[in-house]
Amino acid sequence: MSSLAVVEQNKKLVIDSRLIAEDLGIQHKNFLETIDKYKGEVEEDWGELAFETRLVKRSQGGSYEERWAWLTEEQAQLLMTYSRNTERVRQCKRNIVKAFKKAKDIILSQSTELEKLRLENENLKLQVRLSDNQQKLLATVHLLETVSPGLAPLALGKADAVVERVEYIERTITPTETYEGVNITYIQKKFEFKTTKAAWAWLESIGYGKDSGKWCLQLIATESHKLPPHELKEITKKFSSKKGDRQLLLGETSAD
């Protein structure tokens, strides 16, 4: 079985000249001599040859420089033509062709798989975008339905959609009379209650709650309870005489 193996270097498929010499059954230095001899012709037709060297240490001491070439498919095939056309040489030519084909098939398979992964990734991104757009569309449809039933189908291309027209009528209320009086906040501060809720609780206890009839409703931006001046005098008297739940709400203690 052939030991020829093709590798990729600098985006080119190449083969080690040492492996070719081994497949031919000759010493590498002899094959290297052939390469050097025909170097000009090879480079003229198929580009510059790539050589590599390394320092190898001998077991008995000392070292020597090893040199070999990285050959493209075309360079290797051309160099084969300079050898005698023996059965061994023909078999080596066949092995070189098979080795490069195997490498090309692997690269093609990897490229196909990478392209498949790329397409799957693009499809996933597209699905995410479609999902986002669908969410935005649903939100828009909901908004259109809120504004006017039937408007959403019309916007989505349904020509026979029925749009209901909703009219909003604004009414301006102008007070015909004005009121004098104080509100609950004023009473809370005047009698030093901690909250308006406590103030309302005390007022309720002395018969001055919201529904007591003592308060007047005045329309401003919203309804506001106003206590007329004469009623303010009455609750001031009640407060001074400690009527209602004043002591409880203010945290006072009763005298013995």
C-alpha positions as CSV (number, residue, x, y, z in Angstrom):
1,M,0.0,0.0,0.0
2,S,1.3,3.4,-0.9
3,S,2.5,5.8,1.8
4,L,2.0,8.9,-0.3
5,A,0.1,11.6,1.6
6,V,-0.9,15.0,0.4
7,V,-1.0,18.0,2.7
8,E,-2.1,21.7,2.3
9,Q,0.4,24.4,2.6
10,N,-0.1,28.1,1.8
11,K,-3.5,27.2,0.3
12,K,-1.9,24.7,-2.0
13,L,-2.0,20.9,-2.1
14,V,1.6,19.5,-2.1
15,I,3.4,16.2,-1.5
16,D,6.8,15.5,0.2
17,S,9.5,14.6,-2.2
18,R,10.9,12.1,0.4
19,L,7.6,10.1,0.2
20,I,7.8,10.0,-3.6
21,A,11.4,8.7,-3.4
22,E,10.3,6.0,-1.0
23,D,7.4,5.0,-3.3
24,L,9.8,4.8,-6.2
25,G,12.2,2.6,-4.2
26,I,15.2,5.0,-4.6
27,Q,17.3,7.1,-2.2
28,H,15.9,10.6,-1.7
29,K,19.2,12.2,-2.6
30,N,18.9,10.7,-6.0
31,F,15.4,12.0,-6.5
32,L,16.5,15.4,-5.2
33,E,19.3,15.5,-7.8
34,T,16.6,15.0,-10.5
35,I,14.6,17.9,-9.1
36,D,17.6,20.2,-9.0
37,K,18.6,19.1,-12.5
38,Y,15.2,20.0,-14.0
39,K,14.3,22.8,-11.6
40,G,14.3,25.4,-14.4
41,E,11.9,23.5,-16.6
42,V,9.6,22.6,-13.7
43,E,9.4,26.3,-12.4
44,E,8.9,27.6,-16.0
45,D,5.8,25.5,-16.5
46,W,4.4,25.1,-13.0
47,G,5.8,27.8,-10.7
48,E,8.5,28.1,-8.1
49,L,9.5,25.0,-6.2
50,A,9.2,25.1,-2.4
51,F,12.2,23.6,-0.5
52,E,12.5,23.1,3.2
53,T,15.6,22.2,5.3
54,R,16.2,21.0,8.8
55,L,19.3,20.1,10.9
56,V,19.4,16.4,11.8
57,K,21.6,15.0,14.6
58,R,23.4,11.7,13.9
59,S,23.3,9.0,16.6
60,Q,27.1,8.6,16.5
61,G,27.5,12.4,16.9
62,G,27.6,15.4,14.6
63,S,24.7,16.5,12.4
64,Y,23.8,17.1,8.8
65,E,21.3,19.3,6.9
66,E,18.3,17.5,5.4
67,R,16.6,19.1,2.4
68,W,13.4,18.2,0.6
69,A,10.8,19.7,-1.7
70,W,7.1,20.2,-1.4
71,L,5.7,19.4,-4.9
72,T,2.3,20.3,-6.4
73,E,0.5,17.7,-8.4
74,E,1.7,19.1,-11.7
75,Q,5.3,19.5,-10.5
76,A,5.3,15.9,-9.3
77,Q,3.8,14.5,-12.5
78,L,6.3,16.4,-14.6
79,L,9.3,15.1,-12.6
80,M,7.9,11.5,-13.1
81,T,8.4,12.0,-16.9
82,Y,12.1,12.4,-16.4
83,S,12.3,8.8,-14.9
84,R,12.5,5.6,-17.0
85,N,9.0,4.3,-17.7
86,T,9.3,1.2,-15.5
87,E,6.5,-0.6,-13.8
88,R,7.5,0.9,-10.5
89,V,7.5,4.4,-12.0
90,R,4.1,3.9,-13.6
91,Q,2.7,2.7,-10.3
92,C,4.1,5.7,-8.5
93,K,2.5,8.0,-11.0
94,R,-0.9,6.3,-10.3
95,N,-0.3,6.6,-6.6
96,I,0.4,10.3,-6.9
97,V,-2.9,10.8,-8.8
98,K,-4.8,8.8,-6.2
99,A,-3.2,10.7,-3.3
100,F,-4.1,14.1,-4.8
101,K,-7.6,13.0,-5.7
102,K,-8.2,11.7,-2.1
103,A,-7.1,15.1,-0.7
104,K,-9.3,17.0,-3.1
105,D,-12.3,14.8,-2.1
106,I,-11.7,15.4,1.6
107,I,-11.5,19.2,1.0
108,L,-14.7,19.1,-1.2
109,S,-16.5,17.1,1.6
110,Q,-15.3,19.6,4.2
111,S,-16.4,22.5,2.0
112,T,-19.8,21.0,1.5
113,E,-20.2,20.4,5.2
114,L,-19.1,24.0,6.0
115,E,-21.5,25.3,3.4
116,K,-24.3,23.2,4.9
117,L,-23.5,24.6,8.4
118,R,-23.4,28.2,6.9
119,L,-26.8,27.7,5.3
120,E,-28.3,26.3,8.6
121,N,-26.9,29.3,10.5
122,E,-28.4,31.7,8.0
123,N,-31.7,29.9,8.2
124,L,-31.7,30.1,12.0
125,K,-31.0,33.8,11.8
126,L,-33.9,34.2,9.3
127,Q,-36.2,32.3,11.6
128,V,-35.2,34.6,14.5
129,R,-35.9,37.7,12.4
130,L,-39.3,36.3,11.2
131,S,-40.2,35.6,14.8
132,D,-39.3,39.2,15.9
133,N,-41.3,40.6,12.9
134,Q,-44.3,38.4,13.8
135,Q,-44.2,39.7,17.4
136,K,-44.1,43.3,16.1
137,L,-47.0,42.5,13.6
138,L,-49.1,41.0,16.4
139,A,-48.5,44.1,18.6
140,T,-49.5,46.4,15.7
141,V,-52.6,44.3,14.9
142,H,-53.6,44.5,18.6
143,L,-53.1,48.3,18.5
144,L,-55.2,48.7,15.3
145,E,-58.0,46.6,16.8
146,T,-58.0,48.8,19.9
147,V,-58.3,51.9,17.7
148,S,-61.0,50.6,15.4
149,P,-62.3,47.0,15.0
150,G,-61.8,45.8,11.5
151,L,-58.9,48.2,10.8
152,A,-56.3,45.4,11.3
153,P,-57.7,43.1,8.6
154,L,-57.8,46.0,6.2
155,A,-54.2,46.8,6.9
156,L,-53.3,43.2,6.4
157,G,-54.7,43.2,2.9
158,K,-58.3,42.0,3.5
159,A,-60.2,44.2,1.0
160,D,-63.7,43.3,2.3
161,A,-62.9,44.2,6.0
162,V,-65.5,46.3,7.7
163,V,-64.2,49.2,9.7
164,E,-66.3,50.5,12.6
165,R,-66.1,54.2,13.1
166,V,-65.8,55.1,16.7
167,E,-66.5,58.7,17.6
168,Y,-65.3,60.2,20.9
169,I,-67.3,63.1,22.1
170,E,-65.7,65.6,24.4
171,R,-67.9,67.6,26.8
172,T,-66.7,70.7,28.6
173,I,-68.4,71.3,31.9
174,T,-68.3,74.9,33.1
175,P,-69.2,75.5,36.7
176,T,-72.2,77.8,37.1
177,E,-71.3,78.7,40.6
178,T,-68.2,78.9,42.8
179,Y,-67.8,77.6,46.3
180,E,-66.0,78.9,49.2
181,G,-64.6,76.5,51.7
182,V,-61.6,74.3,52.7
183,N,-60.6,70.8,51.6
184,I,-59.5,67.8,53.6
185,T,-55.8,68.7,53.3
186,Y,-56.4,72.0,54.9
187,I,-58.3,70.3,57.8
188,Q,-55.5,67.7,58.2
189,K,-52.9,70.4,58.6
190,K,-55.0,72.7,60.7
191,F,-55.7,70.0,63.3
192,E,-52.4,68.3,62.9
193,F,-53.5,64.9,61.8
194,K,-50.8,62.7,60.4
195,T,-52.8,61.8,57.2
196,T,-55.9,62.8,55.4
197,K,-57.2,59.3,56.2
198,A,-57.0,60.1,59.9
199,A,-58.6,63.5,59.4
200,W,-61.5,61.8,57.5
201,A,-61.9,59.2,60.3
202,W,-62.2,61.9,62.9
203,L,-64.7,63.8,60.8
204,E,-66.7,60.7,60.4
205,S,-66.8,60.2,64.1
206,I,-68.3,63.7,64.7
207,G,-70.8,63.4,61.9
208,Y,-68.9,65.2,59.2
209,G,-68.0,62.3,56.9
210,K,-68.0,62.6,53.1
211,D,-71.7,61.5,52.9
212,S,-72.8,63.6,55.8
213,G,-74.2,66.4,53.6
214,K,-72.0,68.9,55.2
215,W,-69.6,69.0,52.3
216,C,-70.0,70.6,48.9
217,L,-68.7,69.1,45.6
218,Q,-66.8,71.5,43.5
219,L,-65.7,70.6,39.9
220,I,-62.2,71.4,39.2
221,A,-60.0,69.0,37.2
222,T,-61.7,66.3,39.3
223,E,-64.3,66.3,42.0
224,S,-63.1,67.9,45.3
225,H,-64.8,68.0,48.6
226,K,-65.1,71.5,50.1
227,L,-66.3,72.3,53.6
228,P,-68.1,75.7,53.8
229,P,-66.7,78.3,56.2
230,H,-69.6,78.0,58.7
231,E,-69.1,74.3,59.0
232,L,-65.4,74.8,59.6
233,K,-66.3,76.9,62.6
234,E,-68.4,74.1,63.9
235,I,-65.7,71.4,63.6
236,T,-63.2,73.7,65.2
237,K,-65.4,73.9,68.3
238,K,-65.8,70.1,68.3
239,F,-62.1,69.7,68.0
240,S,-61.5,72.0,70.9
241,S,-63.9,70.1,73.0
242,K,-62.3,66.8,72.1
243,K,-65.3,65.5,70.4
244,G,-65.2,62.2,68.4
245,D,-62.1,60.1,68.1
246,R,-59.7,63.0,68.3
247,Q,-57.7,61.5,71.2
248,L,-57.4,58.1,69.5
249,L,-56.3,59.5,66.1
250,L,-53.9,62.0,67.5
251,G,-52.5,59.7,70.1
252,E,-53.6,61.8,73.1
253,T,-54.1,60.5,76.6
254,S,-57.2,61.3,78.6
255,A,-56.8,63.3,81.8
256,D,-57.6,61.4,85.1
